[in-house]
């Protein structure tokens, strides 16, 4: 092991549950936040809808924030103001995590609806 260089030490502030709150503004930043907080506190929307399993789909497209762009067999594509995300698993408040497609069907959401 190599001894840490004390002059390059940095400290991180304490992580709070509120750090996991996200909005569909920038797909790349949202994805990076997902990677940072995937264990705890996770990422969630204002409605407390938890987003469990996502992938970065596109970083350059311009969309309506939260608009459902595609519904496939095992994932949905949701647009951010800049970019889009592939969402596979969602968890509603006080419910079990389910596939995003099942959630969308249960809420009777269709293409161009807003995921809140």
C-alpha positions as CSV (number, residue, x, y, z in Angstrom):
1,X,0.0,0.0,0.0
2,X,1.0,3.6,-0.7
3,X,0.8,6.2,2.0
4,X,-1.7,8.9,1.2
5,X,-0.3,12.3,0.3
6,X,-1.7,14.6,3.1
7,X,-1.5,17.7,0.9
8,X,-4.1,16.2,-1.5
9,X,-6.7,15.2,1.1
10,X,-10.3,16.4,0.5
11,X,-13.4,16.0,2.6
12,X,-16.9,15.2,1.5
13,X,-20.0,16.7,3.1
14,X,-22.4,14.3,4.8
15,X,-24.8,12.7,2.4
16,X,-28.5,13.4,3.2
17,X,-31.6,11.8,1.9
18,X,-32.5,15.0,0.0
19,X,-29.4,14.6,-2.1
20,X,-31.2,11.9,-4.1
21,X,-33.9,14.2,-5.4
22,X,-33.7,14.6,-9.2
23,X,-35.4,16.3,-12.0
24,X,-35.4,15.5,-15.7
25,X,-33.2,18.4,-16.8
26,X,-29.8,16.9,-17.9
27,X,-29.6,13.2,-18.6
28,X,-25.9,12.9,-18.1
29,X,-26.0,14.7,-14.7
30,X,-29.0,12.6,-13.6
31,X,-27.2,9.4,-14.6
32,X,-24.1,10.4,-12.7
33,X,-26.2,11.2,-9.6
34,X,-27.7,7.7,-10.0
35,X,-24.3,6.1,-10.0
36,X,-23.2,8.1,-7.0
37,X,-26.3,7.5,-4.8
38,X,-27.5,4.1,-6.1
39,X,-26.9,2.4,-2.7
40,X,-28.2,5.1,-0.5
41,X,-30.3,7.3,-0.6
42,X,-31.1,6.3,-4.2
43,X,-32.6,8.8,-6.7
44,X,-36.3,9.8,-6.6
45,X,-38.6,12.4,-8.1
46,X,-40.6,15.1,-6.3
47,X,-43.5,12.6,-6.1
48,X,-41.2,10.2,-4.2
49,X,-41.2,7.8,-7.2
50,X,-37.9,6.0,-6.9
51,X,-35.9,5.3,-10.1
52,X,-34.0,2.1,-9.5
53,X,-32.3,0.9,-12.7
54,X,-31.4,3.3,-15.5
55,X,-28.9,3.7,-18.4
56,X,-27.9,6.7,-20.3
57,X,-29.6,6.6,-23.7
58,X,-28.7,10.0,-25.3
59,X,-27.0,13.2,-24.2
60,X,-27.7,15.7,-27.0
61,X,-31.4,15.5,-27.8
62,X,-33.8,18.3,-26.7
63,X,-37.0,17.0,-25.1
64,X,-39.8,17.9,-22.7
65,X,-38.7,17.0,-19.2
66,X,-40.1,13.7,-18.1
67,X,-41.9,12.9,-21.3
68,X,-42.2,9.2,-22.2
69,X,-40.6,8.9,-25.6
70,X,-40.7,5.1,-26.1
71,X,-42.2,2.0,-24.4
72,X,-40.4,-1.2,-25.2
73,X,-40.8,-4.7,-23.8
74,X,-38.6,-4.3,-20.8
75,X,-37.8,-0.6,-20.5
76,X,-39.0,2.9,-21.2
77,X,-37.2,5.9,-22.7
78,X,-37.8,9.1,-20.8
79,X,-36.7,12.5,-22.1
80,X,-34.8,15.1,-20.2
81,X,-34.5,18.7,-21.3
82,X,-31.1,17.7,-22.6
83,X,-30.8,14.0,-23.4
84,X,-32.8,10.9,-22.6
85,X,-32.6,7.9,-20.2
86,X,-33.5,4.2,-20.5
87,X,-35.5,3.3,-17.3
88,X,-35.9,-0.4,-16.4
89,X,-37.1,-0.4,-12.8
90,X,-39.3,2.0,-10.8
91,X,-40.6,1.9,-7.2
92,X,-43.7,3.8,-6.2
93,X,-43.9,5.1,-2.6
94,X,-44.6,2.2,-0.1
95,X,-44.7,-0.4,-3.0
96,X,-42.3,-3.0,-4.3
97,X,-40.0,-2.2,-7.2
98,X,-41.4,-3.3,-10.6
99,X,-40.4,-2.9,-14.2
100,X,-41.0,0.5,-15.6
101,X,-43.2,-1.0,-18.3
102,X,-45.6,-2.5,-15.7
103,X,-45.7,0.8,-13.8
104,X,-46.5,2.8,-17.0
105,X,-49.3,0.3,-17.9
106,X,-50.7,0.4,-14.3
107,X,-50.8,4.2,-14.4
108,X,-52.3,4.1,-17.9
109,X,-49.5,6.3,-19.2
110,X,-48.9,6.4,-23.0
111,X,-46.3,7.9,-25.3
112,X,-45.8,11.7,-24.7
113,X,-47.3,11.5,-21.2
114,X,-45.1,13.0,-18.4
115,X,-43.5,10.7,-15.8
116,X,-44.0,12.4,-12.4
